[in-house]
Amino acid sequence: MIYKLRADKLTAQNLKNESKSTTYIASEDLSKDSNLGQLFIVAEINSKEKKVPTLLEQTVKEMSEYYYHSPTKNAESALETTCQYFNENICDITSKPQKWIKDKFHIIVVAIQDNRLVMSNLGEIKIWLFRNGKMHDLAGTQNDKNKIASKKLLSHLVSGRLENNDAIMLTTKTIFDYFTDDKIRQTITTLAPTQACAFFKNTVLDYKIPIDFNTIIVKFAEAKKIATNDDMRAMSIIAQNQQKNSLKFTKKKSTLNTMLSFGKQSYIKIISLFIGSIKNLKNKKTFSAISRKTADIQSANITNAKDAPEGLIKNKKFSLSQHRLKIAIILIVILFAASLFVVNQKKEKQTEIVNIQSKIEEINDKINTSEAALIYKDEAKAQKLILEAQTMLASLPQSTNEQIYQHQELAKTINEHINKIYNVTEIENPTAIVAFDAVSNSSSNILLAKNNLYYASGKTIYKINHKEKTSVRVADVAYFIDQIIPFETNSLLLFNHAQNKMILFNIDNNTSRLLNFNLPSEISSNAGLGVYAKKLYLLDTGQNQIYKYNYTDGGFSSPTEWLAEKIDLSGYSSLAIDGNIWLSAKNGNIAKFFKGKQEILKITGCNQAISDNTSVYTDDTLDYIYIIDMDNNQIILTDKQGKVANNLVIKNLEKIKSAFPAPDEKIIYLLTDKNIYEINL
């Protein structure tokens, strides 16, 4: 028997809570392509450290990649080696000792292949099985077993077979603080996963206390099953559109049949008139006499008109009746041809109208089906359908005012839907904070430090109070500044590229001092600088290397090579560091480096090409990577797996030079040649 999995997740995070958690559901395409089934992970760390979300994401990412790169196609064997990888590498991934992992790290990993479930867990993450109206704690005794193994973390595997209509719930234990066992059981057994998650979410929204839990709900059922409410909603959208299309087509078809019937009746009338005229003329003597005399002339074999008798020559002249007959026949033929031409033209016009209308209806079908796909959160299908609709729209004619209007309305609908699918936010008029004059025009990037914005204009440093919208000149330094780098809580690094001069600037007392700094060699090309944990990293595209400098009181030490292998770094122009090193977009992607090794991070969910003229920013306190695309005047926010969360398209604005997010990531500050702006997210 063929079974189908349906799954969804619900995240309710309290940012002030001592613990942070995350969830992972492998995509259906990945599950099918690998033949390893579907992988589910819920992980939690009980710590307030800022880098905890990054550690969780890194752990989940590495485990999922290791699982789906397994050479075996057996889920139990693949999960066993994945757990071994976790045990051997989790201390390196988190930079924490094993005792810290045991005390603070909680994780459950579940793989479902066909109708077989395999799982392993560490800590207090729960997995519940719902069968025949009852709920069973599958991890109830597993925690005690885990405590026995002192040297291993994910040390036990549990496996079993699922039955038709089984449901499972992977969750942090805090969900039971907000719902009773009976309410959870009733909700999960009666609703589809997406509906169950929506119910839990809508319920907790009414609570006035902070909510914190992460949950995955999975339902296991025969592939052929009764449509759920989600199915009915999607089918209803499509069915309503098809019914509308059918009525429109019937109306067009009726009009076309009427036109053809009219043409046929006109044709019959013309032929009848033609036949009647001939019958009437046959009854007249003149026509008969002419026929006989003409025959006599032909039999006489006369070759010259002047040799013929006078009477015969007179007989060759046409009578008035003959002229009338010829004219009538010619007129009938002309009218008949004209009527056929008119009918044919109308038929072709109606056919064209029907074809155009059919295309419009097909475009609307794709838009509505794309909208239905979003109900199931099938973003890939929704994207494919809406782009097909956009391609079809380009082929529609725009010859008449009506066609132009239809085209504009469809284009507007498609654009709105594209923005919804791809998380595009169009910013018309961002709020201006400070306008530059000729003297204070910026020469550097902008950044936020201790709740004030800083930028350089030549050798002058300016501080902006973004709340009061005021700008103050705070210091002058010895060199022209074209880059400002966050360093410590109360200090910034100011850099001059032309002379490779590094200045330490104290924002508390507005003092500065020159630091020791040297490029690795004469052929080095400084394409970007970044700081992490008081270590300076230099992107050297001239030598295809990233160098690391240690900080001392006098400045920075001699550089050491950080990359473990030679890589072509040409074309990259900036870097950001959060423990990993990220390089600015190249060919639509950004490069990620971890422990000196590279992996290309594919940007997904972006409907616009990303230019090579970009800069990138993130740090270990931020959830997103900020890609500032100067050529397209857009800022793309992606999570650290490359999925676009927001695509800010800034219209009617001068070219963006720099951008910097607020710590809570609810505001982005923009720097242009003329102004500093802010955008509320």
N, C-alpha and C positions, 0 to 999 in steps of 0.2 A: 504493500500500500504506500502511496506517495503522501508525504506529509509536508506541511508548510509552517515556517516560523514567522510570527509577526512580533515585533519588538518596538519599544519606545522607552525613553528615559525622562526623568523629571529631576531637575536640580533646583533646590531652594537653599541658597547660601546666605549665611549671616556673616558679613565681613568682620564683625567684632568677635566672632567665636574663636575659641582657642584652636579649633581643628579646621582643616581644609580638606575637601574631597573632590573626586572627579570620577567620571564614568566613561566607558568606551564600548561602542557597539560596532563590530565589523560590518562593512557594507555587504549587501547581497552579492554584488558583482565579485568582490574579493573572495567571498565564501565559495561561490560557484567555480571561479577560475582556479582556485587552489585545491578544490576537492577535500578541504579540511573542515568543512562546516563553518559555523558562525561562532566567533569568539566574543565573550562579554567580560568586562573587568569593572569592578568598583574598588577604588583605593582611597584611603584616608590617612592623613598625618596629623597627629595631635601636637601642633606646634604653631606659634605665632610668627615664626620667622618669615620674612618677606619672600624668600625664595622657595617656600614650600609649594606653591602652585606650579612653578617651573619644574621642581623635582618630581611632582606627581605626573605631569605631562611627559617628562622625559622617560620616566619608568614605564608608563603605559605604552608609549610609542615604541620603546625598545623591545618590550615583551611581545607586542602584537607583530612587529616586524620579524622577530626571531621565530615566532610560532608559524607565520605564513611563509617563511623561507625554509621550513623544515623539509628535508629530502624525503621523509616518509609521508604517506597519505593517510596514516592512521592517527586520529585525533588524540587518542590516549598517549601514544608514543610522542607525538609532537608536543603535547602539553607537559609531559614529564621532562623532556629536554628543556622546555621553556622555563619550568620551575627551577631546574638545575642552573640555568643561566642566571635567573633572578638571585638564587642563593649565592652564586659566585661573584656577582657583579654589583649587587645593590649597594654595598658599602662604597664602591668607587663612584657609582652614579650620584649618590647623595653626599659623599664625603663625610659620612657618619660611621661611628663604630657599630658593631652588631648589636650591642646592648641597647643603643638608641633605637635601632630598627625594631627590635623586639618590643620595646616599651611603647613606641609612638607610631609605628607603621602598621596599618591594617589594610589587607587586600584580599579579594576573592577573585579567582580566575575560573571561568566556566567555558567549556567548549561543547557545542551540540552538533554532532555529525549524524545525519539521518535521524534515527530515533534514539540515539545513545547520548547520554549526558556524562561528561567527565569534569571534575572540579577539584580545586585545591584552595585552601584559604589560610590566612595568617591573621590572628587578632579577632576583632569583634564585628567584622562585616558578616551579615546574615544572608542565608539563602533559604527561601521557603518554597515548598512544593504545594500546589493546590490541586487536589484530585478528589472527584466525587463529593464536592462541597466541603471538604475538610482541608486544613492546612497543616503541613508537616515541616518541622525545622530540620533541614538536611545537614546543617553545620552544628547541630546541638552538641554532639560529642566530639566534633573535630577539634575544637579549641583546646580541650583537655589533652588530646593526643599531641597537638603541636607543642604544648608546653613541655612534654616529656623529652622531645628532641632538642638537646641543648646546642648542637652544632649546626642544625639545619633550620631553615625558616619555613619555606613551603615544602614540607617533608612528607605529606601524605596525599594520595589521590583517592577520590571517591568516584565511583561510576555506577551507572544504572540505566535502565531503559524507560523512556517516556511513553505514555499512552495518549490516545486521542483525547483532545480537549484538556490536557494537562496545562497548567500555567505555573510559572516560577517567578519569584521576586527576589532580586539581589538588592540589598539595601543597607545603608548605615543604620545602626540600632535606634537612632533618634526619631525615626518615623513613628515609632510606637509611643512617643511622647505626645503626638498630635491626633492619632487615630486608634480606635480600639481594634482588637484582633478581629472581631466580628465585622466591623465596617470595612477593614482591609479585605477580608475574605469575600464578603459580598460584592465589593466593587470589582475586584480582580476576576472573580468567576463569572460575573454577568456582563462585563464591558470589555471591548477590545482594548489592547494596550494603550493606544493613543487616547481613547476616551477615558480610560482609567486615570492616566496621567493628568488629563485635563480636569477631571473631577477633583483629584487631590489638590491640583494647583489652585483651582477656583475656591476650594474650601479653605485652604490656608491663607489665601489673600484676605479673607475676612478676619483673620486673627490679628490682634493688635500687639502681639509679642513677636520678637524676631524668630524666624523659622530657619532650621538648618538640617537638611538631609539630602542624600543622593540616592536615587532609586532607578533600577531597570526592571521593566515588566516584560515577560516573554510568554506568548501563547503558542501552543503546539497543537495543530489540528490537521485533519485531512485537507488536501489541496482543494477538493470540491466541497465547498461549504456554503451555508446560507449567507447571503450578503449582509454585512454589518451596516450600521447607520452611516459610517463613512462611505461604504460602497454605494449605498442608496443616494447619498448626497452627490457623489461624483456622477453616478448614472443619471440622476435627475437633471444635472446641469447639461449633460450631453443630449439626453432625450428631449428636453425642452427646446434646445437649439435645433435638433433634427426635425421636430414637429413644425417649428417655425419655417425652416428651410423648405419642407415638403409643401406647406401651404403657398409659399411664394412661388415655387416651381410650378405648381398646379395652375396658379393664376397666369403665369407667363405662357404656359403651354396652351391654355384656353384662348388667350389673345392671338397666338400664332395660328391656331386652328381656324379661328374666325377669319383671319386675313387670307388664308389659303382657300377657304370656302368661298369667300367673295371673289377671289381671282378665278376660281373654277367656274362660277356662275357667269362672270363677265365673258369668259372664253366661250361658253356654250351659247350665249346670246349673240355674240359676234358671228359665230359659225352659222347659226340659224338664219340670221339676216342675210349672210352671203348666199346660202342655199336658196332662200326664198327669192332673192333677186334673180338668180339664174333661172329658176322655174318660171317666173313672170316673163322674162325676156324670151324664153323658148316659145311662148304662145303668140309672138308677134311675127307678121309676115316679112317684114324688112329683113329680120335676121335670117329667115329661111331663104329668101331670094338671094341675099348676099352669099350665103353658103353655096347655093347651086351655081351662081355665076362665077364665083371664085373657082369652083371645081372645073367649070368649062375653060377658064383661062389656063389653068394648070395643064389640062389635057391638050390644049392647042399648041403647046410648046413654042410660045412666042418669045423671041430673044430680044427684040427691040420694040420699045413702046410706040415709036412713030409708025411702025408697020402694022400695028393692030387696028382693027375697026374702031370707029369712034364710040360705038356703043359699049365695046368691051372696056375701053379706057374709063368711060363714065362709071362702069360697075366697080372699078377699083377704089373709088372714093368711099370713105366711111360715112355712114349715116349718123345723124344726131344721137340715135339710140345707141350706136356702137361707142361713140365718145363717152356717153353717160355711163355705159357699162364699164369701160376701161377705167374711168375716174373712180367709179364705185369700188372696183376691185382693188385699185391702188390704195384708196383710202382705208378699205377694210384691212388690207395687209399692214399698212402703217399703224392703224389703231391696234391691231392684234399684236404686232411686234412691240408697240409702246406699252400695251397692257402687260405683256409678258415681262418686259424690262422692269416696269414699276413693281409688279408683284415679286419678281426675283430680288429687286433691291430691298423691298420691305422684308422679304424672307431672310435675306442675308443680314439685314440690320437687326431683326428680331433674334436671329441665331447668335449674333455677336452680343446682344444684350443679355440673352440667356446664359451664354458662356461667361461673361463678366460677372453676372449675378451668382453663377455657380462658384466661381473663384472666390468671390466675396464671402459666400456662405462657408466655403471650405476654410478660408482664413479665420472666420469666426469660430468654426468648429475647433481649429487648432488652439485658438486663444482660450476657449472654454475648457478644452481637454487639458491644456497646460495648467489652468487654474485648478482643475480637479486633481491633477497630479500633486499640487502643493498640499492638498488635504492630507495626502499620505507622506508628505515631506520627501517626495521623490524629486529632488531638485534637478538631477541630471535629465530626467524625462521632461520636466517643465521647461528647462533651458532649451532642449532639443526642439520641442514643439514650437516655442515662441520664436526661435530663430528661423524655423521653416516658414512660419507665418510672415515674418519680416521679409524673407526672400521672395515669397509669392506676391507680397504687396508691391515689390519693386517692378513686377512684370505687368501690373495693371495699367491700362491707358489713362491719360489725363487730358483728353481732347475737349471735353465739355465742362461747363461749370459744375454740373452735377457730379461728374467723375472726379473732378478736383476736390470737391467737398467730401465725397466718400473716401477718397484717398487720405485726406487730411485727418478725418475722424478716425479711420483705422490706424493711421500712423500714431496718433495721439494715444489710442487705446493700447497699442503694442508697446509704445515707449513707457507708458505707466506700468504695464505688466513686467517689462524688462527691468525697470527700476526696482520693482517689488521682489523679483526673483534674485537679482544680483545685488540687493541691498545698496542701491544707488541713492544717495541723497544729494539733490541739486541745491546748492547754496546760491541764492540770488544776490543778497546784500549782507555780507558779514559785518559785524559791528566794528567800527574804527575806534582804536584806542588813542593812537598818537599819529599825527601827520608830520612827515619830515620836511625841513626846509633845505635850502641848498647847502648849508653848513653841516647839518646833522645827518645827512644821508648815510645809510649803513654801508660798512665795508665788510662786515662779518655776518655770521649766523646769529640767531637769537636763542636764548635759553632762559629757563626759570630757575632761580635760586633763592631760597628763603623768602618765597612769596613775592619776589620782584623779578621783573624781566631785565636782562642785560644784553647790550649789543655794543659793537665798536664802530666808530666813524673815524677812519684813519687812525690817529694816535690817541683819540679821545674815547673814554668809556662812559656810556650812559646807563642810567638806571630808570626804569619805568614802573610807576605804581599803576598797575592795570585796573585797580578798583576806582581810583580817583582820576585816572587817565591823565597823569602828569609825567613829564620827563625831566630828569635832573642830570646835569653833567657832573660826574663824581671824581674823575681822575684823568690825567694825561700821562702817557707812558713814552718810552724812548723810541719805540718802533711802531711802524704801521701794522695794525692787527687785522688779519683776515679770517681767523678762526678762534672761537671760544669753546673750551672743553670743561665740562663739570669735573671737579677734582675731589675736594673734600666738602664737608657741610658748609664751611665758611670761606672757601677759596675756589678760584677758577684758574685754569691755565689759559694764557693768551699766547697765540702763536703767530709768527711772521714767516710766511712761506718763502719769500724771496731771499731772506738771509738766514732762515732756519734758526730764529731766535725764540726761546721759550721764556715766558714771564709768569711768575706766580702772583696772582692778585688776590688780596684779602678783602672780602666784601664787608667785613665788620668795620674796618678802619680805613678802607679805600687806599691801602698801601700796596706797593708792588716791588718785586726784586727779580733780577735776572737769574735764570737757572742754567746749569751746565746741560747742554744737549748737543749731540752730534749725529748726523746721518751715518748709516752703516758704511757707506763708501761714496766715492765721487760720482758713480753712475746711478746712485739711488734716486728714485722718484717718489716723493712723498704724496700719496694719493688720499691719505686719510689718517686721522689719529683718534684714539679712543682710550679711555681709562677704566680699569676694573681693579678694585682692591688696591689702589695706589700704585698699580703697575700700568705703564704706558705701552700701548701697542701701536705699531706703525705699519701701515699698508704700503709696501714698497713694490710698485708695479714695474719699476726698472729692473729689479732682480727677482721678480715673481716670488716674493717672500713676505711673511709677516714677522716683524721683529718685536721682541719684548724688552722693555727697560724697567729696571728696579729703581725705586725712588729713594734718594738720600737727602739729607738737609741741604746739600749744595746743589742738587739737581738730579739728573738721571744717569745711571751707570752706562757702561758700554752695552750695546744691544746684543741679544742672543737670538738665534733663529728659533721661531716657534712652530712653523709648519714642519710636519714630519716627512713631507714629500714635495717634489717640485710640481707646481701647478701654474698654468697660464692665468695670470691675474690681470692681463691687459683689458682695459675697458671699465674696470671697477673704479669708483670715484669716492666712496666713503665707507666707513665701517661703524658698527655699533656693537656693544658688548654687554651680555647679561650672564656671563659664565661661558656661553657659546659666543663665537664671533660671527657677525652677520655683515655681508658686503652688499653694496647697493646693486639694484636691479641691472641685469644684463640679459638681453633677449627675452624679456618678460619674466625672468626669475630672479631670485636672490640666492646667494651662496651662503651656506651655513658651515661653520667649522667647529668641530668638537674634539678636544684633545689633539689638535694639530691635523686632523683628517677632515676632508671635505665631503659634503653631501649637498646636491642641488635641491633646494626646496621649491617644489612646484606650486605656483600660486593658482589656486582653484576658486571658481566662483566670481571671476572678474570678466566683464564683457567688453572691456576696452583694452587695447594693447598698452603695455607699459613701456615707455620710452627708455633708452639707455641713459638719458640725462636725469638721473634721480639721486636722491640722498636717502639714507635710512637711519632710523633712530629707535632704540629701545633700551631698557636696562632691567635689572633683576627685580625691580618693584612693579613693573608694568606687565599687563596681560597681553598687550598687542605689540606688533611691529608696525611702525609708521613709515610708509614708503611715500616720499614726497616726489611726485612726478612733475618736474618743472615745465616740460614741453606741453603736457596736456592739462596743466593747472588742476591737478587732482591729487588728493591724499587718500591712500588706500590703507585701511586698517586690517591686518590679518592676524589671526591667532598664530601661535608659534609652531603650528603644523601646516601653515600656508593657506588656510581657508579664510576667505574674505568675510569680515564681519561688517564692514561699512566702506563704501566708496564715495568719498566726498568730491563732488564735481563743482568747482567754484567758477561761476559764470560772472561775466561783466566785471572782471577784476584784473588789474595789472599782474604781470608774471610773478609767481611765488618764488622767493629766494630761499626761504627757510621756514620750518615749522617746529613747534615744540609742544608736547602735551602737558596738561596739569597732572599732578600726582594721582588724582582720583579718576583720570581719563574721561572727565566729563566736559572738558574745554580743550580746544587746540588754539594756540597762538600762531599767527601767520606774520611773516615778514616779507614785504615787497619793497620796491625802490621808493615808494611814496608814503606807505603807511605801515603801522602795526595793527592787526585785526585780531578779533577773537571769534571763535565759532563754538556755540554750545551744542553738545552732542545729545 
